Amino acid sequence: MHSVRKVTDDLYWVGANDHRLTLFENIHPIPQGVSYNAYLLKDEQTVLFDTVDWSACRQLLENLDYLLGDRQLDVLLINHMEPDHGASIEEILLRYPKCKVISTEKAFMFMRQFGFDIDEHELIEVSEGDTYCFGAHTVTFVSAPMVHWPEAMVTLDVTNGVLFSADAFGSFIALDGKLFNDEVNFDRDWLDEARRYYTNIVGKYGPQVQLLLGKAAAVLDKIKIICPLHGPVWHTELGYIIDKYQHWSTYTPEDSDGVMVVYASMYGNTESAAQALAAKLVERGVNNVRVYDVSNTHVSYLISETFRCSHIVLASVTYNLGIYPVIKNYLEDMKALNLQNRTFAIVENGSWACKSGDLMQKFLDEEMKNMTVLNERVSLSSALSSEKEAELDFMADAIADSVKSASET
């Protein structure tokens, strides 16, 4: 059974929704599913913009059969070759043997690497600035290397202002019948998952995203609709999502008053200190506080929150004379995703040989960029004692002052 949505008079969403997949890229939980977006243009030539994951191929084919009827598919245009979008390429070419393929040199290389039999088809290699006419519609191509694969490009329909943005401006969460950004409450229901998608999938490549945003700025007056490969189509409030990408790609906190307290606690004592600190922060007027147990919070959620917040408290026990392993993994993910420009506070705990604080400070100072560590450290010996509560008060004061200063900047 087909399931399609009309984007414009002659452009259709022909993708699929996936609630069976539990881990995106076999690493990131997607409890609300994900969409694989593909788009069909019915012009003098029929054009399919990207395909879908292999698991959704049947749905794509049914959608194409319904919309094409007796017509053939003339052009397959591939913006991004990652398998959740490119896995169905060969099946499309088998069904439509006269179909031309438009893509980049590197994308054709990847198609061959994946074992796709493409060389019996007409292959049209395009580069930045090239144009192609399908009849009433003319498109131009913009290179987007490392957003987030090296072959990626985006395609702008200069006739109607539709930007096929590949993985840019995408989000986790299945569409489930909805398509457009104003058919959902994006700020309430989708923003966290859009941020988690960006920060974990694309986050490392902020400079490359900035380059793409710079190119987009030059033609922003021509962009009317953004069609990403995951998540809703943007046809209103384009500035909203572009502003989010501006923050994320420059590693600028969304919330200058945001504080996340991330704790690693083996027997509950470090957790008690983390909760006490959170309460003290709220008492000082810092209300945008969230507390996370690193042991039962997937790191993709922690990374997303770290991109959102300006201030992070690391509270870790000492484990085998080192940083608690899950906190260390969290730090390593921050480094891998190039996170920077944040303010940290450190709480350490150890019944003997308390080392985690010095090691976390060293990691932030030596392994990461533009990180500030407040001087007010709290060092616990097994549990938070009444004598140590004053140190927690000093830390709460320092964080509150820093948050106030950041908010006024």
URZI-V85291 format. One record per helix or strand of 3 or more residues. SS is the DSSP state (H for helix, E for strand). FROM is the first residue (numbers start at 1). TO is the last residue. Records with the same first field share a line. If there is no record, write none. Layout:
BEGIN
SS=FROM-TO + FROM-TO
END
This chain:
BEGIN
E=5-8 + 11-13 + 16-18 + 34-36 + 39-42 + 46-49 + 75-77 + 100-103 + 123-125 + 131-133 + 138-143 + 153-157 + 162-164 + 225-227 + 255-264 + 289-293 + 309-319 + 343-349 + 378-380
H=54-68 + 83-86 + 89-95 + 105-113 + 181-183 + 186-218 + 220-222 + 238-249 + 269-283 + 299-308 + 325-336 + 356-367 + 386-408
END
